Amino acid sequence: MEFTKGHGTGNDFVILPDPDGRLELTPGMVAALCDRRRGLGADGVLRVVRSAAHPEAAGQAGDAEWFMDYWNADGSYAEMCGNGARVFVRFLIAAGLADPTDGTLPVATRAGVVRARVSGDSVAVEMRRPRLYDPSTASLGGLTLPGTSVDVGNPHLVCALPAGLDLAGLDLTRAPEVDPAAFPDGVNVEFTALGDPVEGTDGHVLMRVYERGSAETLSCGTGACAVAAVALRDAGRDTGVVAVDVPGGRLSVTVTADSCWLAGPAVLVATGEIAPTALTTSA
């Protein structure tokens, strides 16, 4: 089984080319692939399949040839992954499977079709405008923090740290506790602190994230979009550009009147072959 390994600001993925949808991918195989000791190690798996060949994407085939079949590290599905979409596009172009038309390339996801633009080392994807809704809370190590629920095609809870609490000192080795009634399917929880002003932006936020199905990751693209939308709201703005620093690097988020652009580096680091039987044994 062929694979490529890639990452976007440290958010890493195993990419499996499967144009005709013939690969029998299972939750156990995904978890084994993402195991950092017995597998390849990753935050998730991106299966590259033609939209027409996948039952969840066949209805989008007229708008996007390729479907990003994204799986979390624990073998569960996710609706959307911003960094994954950027790495997915980098792979499509590098593998000669697709070329941008008029500078853009559409990709089908479980959250709908997203558009991508490539400029040198940077890949930007346009997603839905984040929707801010109910307040909620996250509890971590005896600390309960208020937050804002945000829909970016997948669920997020953005919690700003109070002054004097160190973002780097948070213990994210365990999942934050959230209200299961508010998030019946789980939620990605972002913890944020304000950063120093960055020229050319309307805000600068530092972020750490605990992703459902993957634990803490070095970056989360949809999480960065959620964080940027909350930062703009808190600044009294509806639109703008926000620099979001994650442990894996910097992302740029541009919130417009009707969409959200996530931009940053997307890197392919290795290609090779895997023995599926060995993965099944180690799962």
Order of alpha helices (4+ residues) and beta strands (2+ residues): beta-beta-alpha-beta-beta-alpha-beta-beta-beta-beta-beta-beta-beta-beta-beta-beta-alpha-beta-beta-beta-beta-alpha
